[in-house]
Amino acid sequence: MRMVEPYEVDKAEPGCVESDEYEFEVNPQATPRILDDRITLVDIKDIRMRLSISYALSQSCKLSVFEEMIDRTIDKYQLVPHTLATTGKVQMTRQEIAKVIGQLFLQTSLVNLVSNVLDTPDFFCCEHSVCREEPDHLERLYLAIRGYLEISRRCEVLNRRLQVVSEMMGILKDEQNQLHGEKLEWIVIWLIVAELIVGIVGIVVTLYLTPAAPRSQERDEVGVWLIF
């Protein structure tokens, strides 16, 4: 690990580091495989074989980091459905729900788009002349290790869990939007009521509280109107 440390890119935080431990044996008479967490090598000096196994192991470790990260997110919000079922409301604002949805989308993109967990390494499919000489058994070994570690199935389960949490947050977002719309409607209604009250008060003041004009003044005003 210390040899490759200078070449690290986007190093994970200490709390997000995962490690898997396996035993290995060298048996020239056997076929390379992994069984009961024991890796069998034909020749320990065969770098290509070790690289094929390392690709699958590294993808498994990377997937474990995503699994741990998503488990923390699910544990944080696992009581939300129970709270919603018992009280009928959730103490989360629209902004908090939007942040959670964005976080879930980011985690989904990390698993399916950004990382290379689902990709086959270029080592097995490149077009260089050296790579074309690589035996097919190296790719079969890589796929066998990958199948033993259940990487594809774990990715599928991970995506399903993310989808369930995303749907739950989507329902909460719709609920909060509906409540926000109802609040706006009530604000408009109370503004209309206030405007009606102000209008009624104005009419009452004009009809009953405004002092009547003297009769002489009324006659003068009538005379002025007749002259004109």
Helices and strands as residue ranges (DSSP letters): G 5-7, G 14-16, E 23-26, E 33-35, E 38-41, H 47-77, H 80-87, H 94-109, I 110-114, G 122-124, H 129-132, H 136-148, H 151-204, I 205-209, H 215-227
